């Protein structure tokens, strides 16, 4: 069973549809007990970091997510959910993240040349700077995924499992043990995205 | 580097896909769900569902079809047509849309873009404009291209970006349905003044028109078309191969 954390941030319809499409059992939940019972957890999210972090705290699920991840349960953050995994974010002020992966979330304008549009919106290719992570076992370097974001995870080079070229190398996915995150939207990235979700849902070595 | 997006547009009425030629006359083509799946498999980068509903019953049918599509098609879905309020945004986002495009609704209610962007984020607000030259000036038309609003198109789009639109669909009424290529002059003028992605619409008649579009105007992010895809005049797979051959960044 995959638990999709519902903390009032973003639209979970497509994500749940994509999980069911690949045959995974998925439940959208805001119950701590459901997160504890699940085999794996997905932390979605769109919007602003500060607001999302606050909502995660207010639902009381922040501690549960941290405890479950700490106990070795596979956790996948998507888009803003991925950014929340890091230590902090500089989106409209400075906000504390979950601290599960070392690094900080910073504006793309810090590294992307001025002629590039912000947000990065559209399909870009994945590169695997440190070889192929098990999350990508069914896809290949150079495959395209769908991005929509204005901020990116910085200072996490040792944990980058995929990056993408947007005038500068931009973190596309990061992982530390059983905790991983995709900046892009696998649920909107066609067959490639479904293959990434499938790998997350079935890979045993993520459990530790 | 981001790829140039190819976006088929499905005009949906009473649960079926139709395509207006110069916004007049309607021909039934196929089932929206089947067509969406077909396009997604063929390599479409995104889909637009345009709701040309005339009644309450048809509107419910439209959201049913959207939900059905979202269950089996996993690329970004944009919904347009009949979006007048933030509640309309809510209605289609809940049914599986990722982005919502506003046109006449934003003209009637200038706060709509700002309100929707604030609530759902700019990434999900698309400003779509039907634009036509009137005495040498680009004017915004409303009601499916039938009514001249008198608004200056460049000013309108610049203000749309300022209010929080995340993307622009520029549909040239002058080239729409003519099939002799996109309106490069109009697109160039718009690309000069906005910084958000611009989607070209109106005028594609053959694959080469997309190559010309992206090579002439590298700032244009995507090309949108309907009938040439629906009637099989251009196959998305072939188009993308041609883009690749011509050095246009493309997802294959």
Interface residues (C-beta under 8 A of the other chain):
Chain A: X11 X13 X14 X17 X18 X20 X21 X46 X47 X117 X119 X120 X121 X122 X123 X124 X125 X144 X146 X147 X148 X165 X166 X187 X188 X189 X190 X191 X193 X194
Chain B: X1 X2 X3 X5 X40 X45 X70 X71 X72 X74 X75 X76 X93 X94 X95 X96 X98 X121 X122 X123 X166 X167 X195 X196 X197 X221 X222 X251
